[in-house]
Amino acid sequence: MKKKILLLLIIGISFTSCKSKKAYSDQLRTKNVLNERKKSGDVKSGNEGEVVLPVEPSKFIPFRIESPSEYIETFAETAQVEMLGYGIPASITLAQGLLESGYGKGELAMKTNNHFGIKCHKGWEGDYDFHDDDEKGECFRKYNHPMYSFRDHSIFLTTRSRYAFLFNLKHTDYKGWAKGLRKAGYATDPKYPQKLIYLIEKHGLHKYDKQIKNAGYDNTTIVATESDKMHTVEKGDTLYSLSRKYYMSVDEIMQMNNLRSSDLSIGQRVKVKLSKIN
């Protein structure tokens, strides 16, 4: 049943409906990139639910979202796909996206497609921009398409040990997740959990978790055990691309291999973690 719901989501995924305003016509073509790639065979399922995204567009795609309801309609299926692959409740992903991005209309989201306020952090090799947050001119990650912001959010939470306890919660326990994110230090706002819970209940976002649960999804799809393996560096490999492939942070890879530089050489052997599914 899990495979069936995953297949349905992959087939059905699109970032907007055909009834969207004509003003969004250019945006629609980029929002439907998964559908286009699916037809050509470029989109496929990874291990136990992970959806391998198409190549990121080479140019920045500006997104214009007019309301919270349009934001939810646009990204609900994306959040469900991420839930299947990484175990983060779709309701939490959507609520965080709504809050952190100002439902897509915030200054940071508009200029970076960063919907989760994720800062550059050590080892980030992607594009970036500067934005005033806790301090003036802080570095934030920038994406050419919002779907990569959603994927990076999933990787961010699953590769940092301080969030590990969250994955012991039920996937329908959005209140526990909201409180846990604040406890783990995702946000400094003491009212962060209440804000997430309010958004989830106001917009009925927990229904997206239940849809997945009712289709047979449970905690056993989460990565549970790990063992070491060696990766042989190929042309185009970077520490960042390896971190995405093996669900690790760049810092973890550098520490495991005693690397002092992020430079890699073709043929170099790098120790990584091989994730296994229960």
N, C-alpha and C positions, 0 to 999 in steps of 0.2 A: 504493500500500500504506500510505503514511503517513496518508493521509486515512481509509483504512479503519480503521486501529487507533485513530485519534483519535475517529472516530465511535463505535466500539465502547466506548471508555472513557467518552465523554460519556453514551452510553445506559446503560452499566453502572454509572456512578459512584453510589455511595451510601456513607454514612459508617459503616454498620454492617449487620449481617445481621438477618434476620427471627427468628433464633433467640436474639437477645439477651434478657437477663433482663427480666422485667416491670418491675423497678425503674427501667429505663431508658426506659420508654414515652414519657414527655414528651421526653426527649432524642432518641429515635429520630425523632420527628416533625421536629425541627429538623435532625437529621443528614441526613435525606432531602430537604432543601430543594432540592438540585439536581435530583433526580428530579421533584419537584413542579413546579418552574419549567420543566423541560424539556417537560413535558406541555402547559404553557400557552404554550410557544414563547419564553419569556423567556431561556433559556440557549442560547447559540449560540457557534460557533467564531469567533475573531478571525483575525488574519493568521497564516497558516502554523502553526496549532496552538494559538494562545492561546485559552483558554476564558474568555469573558466571564462573570464571576460574577454571580449575582442580587444584588438590592439587599440590603445588610447588614441583618440584623434590627435593629429599633429598640431592643430590650432585650438585656441581657447574658444569654447562654445558658451556664449552668455545665455543664461536662463532667466526668464521673467515669469515669476509666479505671482498671481494677483490676490490669492486668499489662502487661508489655512486648508480649506476643503480642496482646493486645486492642488496644493502641495501634497496632501494625503493621497489624492487620486493619482498623482504623478508618480509617487515613490512607494506606494503600499506594496506592490508586488516585488519591488527591489528589496524592501525590508524583509519580506517573507523568504525570498531566495537566500538572503544573508543568514536568516534564522536557520534554514535548513543546513547550510554549510558550516556555520560557526556556533550555533546554539544561543545566540543573543535574541531575546524576545523581540518580535517585529514591533510590538507596541512601544518598547523602550527605544528602539532605533528611530522610529518615527517621531516620538515625543522629543527625543534629544535633537533630532534634525529640526523640528519645528522651533524649539526653544533657542538652540544655538545659532540658527541661521535667520531667526526672525521670519519664519516660514518662507525662506528663500529671498527675502527682500532686504536683509541686513547688508551693511556695507561690505563686510568681509566675504559673505557668501556671493555677493554680486561680482566682486572683483577676483575671486579665487575659486569659486565653486566648492569651497570648503564649508560643509554644512555642519561640522561637528567641533569647530574651534580647535582643531588639532594643530599644535605648534610644531615647528620644524624638528626640534630635538636633535641630539647628536646622532649622526649617521644618515640623516635624511639626504637623499641624492636627487630628489625630484625638484620641480619648479617651486618657487616660493614668492611671497610678497610680504610687505611690512604693514603692520596694523597696530593701532594703540589699543592695548587691553589692560592687564594689570599694571604694565609699564608701557612707556611710550616707545613706539617703533619696534614691537616684537615681531619675530619671524614666524609666519604661518605657512603651512603647506598649501600648494596651489595645484589644481587639477584642471585638465582641459574639458572634462566631462564630470558631472556630479556622481555618476555611478562609481567612479573611482574613489570618491570621498566616502561613499557608503562601504566599499570594500576595505578601504584603509581603516575605517572605524572598527570594522570587524577584526582586522589583523591587530590593531592597536590594543583592543581589549583582551584578545586571546593570547598575546605574546608577552604580556606584562604580569609578573607574578602577583602583584598587589590586587589584581582583579580575579584571581583564580577562584576564590571562595564563592564568587557569584554563580559559578557554573554548577555549584551543588544545590542551588535553588531550583524549584520547579519552573518550567518555562512559562507558566501562566501566573507566576508570582511577580507581577510587575511592581507591586509595592515594595517587596523585598529587594528587587533590582534597583529601584529608584533610590532607596535608602542606602544600599550597598555602594552605589556609584559615588555618592557623597562621602561615605565612610572611607572609601579607597582613595579619595583625593581627586576625582575627576573634575570637580568644580569647588570653588571656595565659597560660593553662596550657600549660607546655612539653610535657605529655603528651597534649595535645588530639588530635593525629593518631592516636596509638596507641589512644586511647579510641574514636574513631570507627571505626577499622579493626576493633577488637575487636567492637564492636556489629554491624557489617556482616557479619563472618564468623560470629559466634555465631548470628545470626538469619537468615543467608542472604539478606541484603537485596540483594545484587548480582544476584539473579535478576530483580528488577524492572527493572534496567537492561537486562539481556539480553532480556527480553520485548519491550521497545521496540526494541532494536537488531535483533532477529530479524524484526521487522515492517517493517524497511526504514528506520528512523530513523537519520540520521547527522548529522555536524557542519554540513551545509549548511542546516539549519533554523534556525541561529543568526542573529541580526541581524548583518549584516556591513558595510553601508555606511550613511552618513547624509548628509543634506543639509538645509539650513535651509528652513523654511516659516513662514508666518504663521498664527497662530490668532486668530480673532476671538472675544473673550470673550462668552459667553452667560450668561443667568441661571443661577445655581447653580455656575458655574465658580470654582474656587479654585486656587491654585498647587499644592496637594497633588493635586487631581483631575487637573490637567494633567500633573503628574509621573507619575502612574500611566498616563495615556493615551499619553504619548509616551516612556515608559521613560527619564525623566530624573529627576535629583534636584531638589528645590526650589531648592537653592543654584545649580545650573546655570542654571535658568530666570532666576533673579534676576540672575546675572552676565551672561548673554547680553543681557538687556534693561536693564541698569543700574538695576534696581529697588532702592529703599531701603526699601520697605514691601511687605508681602504683600497689601495691598488691591488689588483689581482692579475695573474699571468696565465695565459692559456696553458692548460696542462697541469696547473697547480692543483694539489689535492687539499680540499677543505673539509674539515669535520663539521657535520651538521647533525640535527636530530631527525630521525625517521619516525614520523607520527603514525600510530596504528589505531584502528577503530575497534572498539569492543564488539 
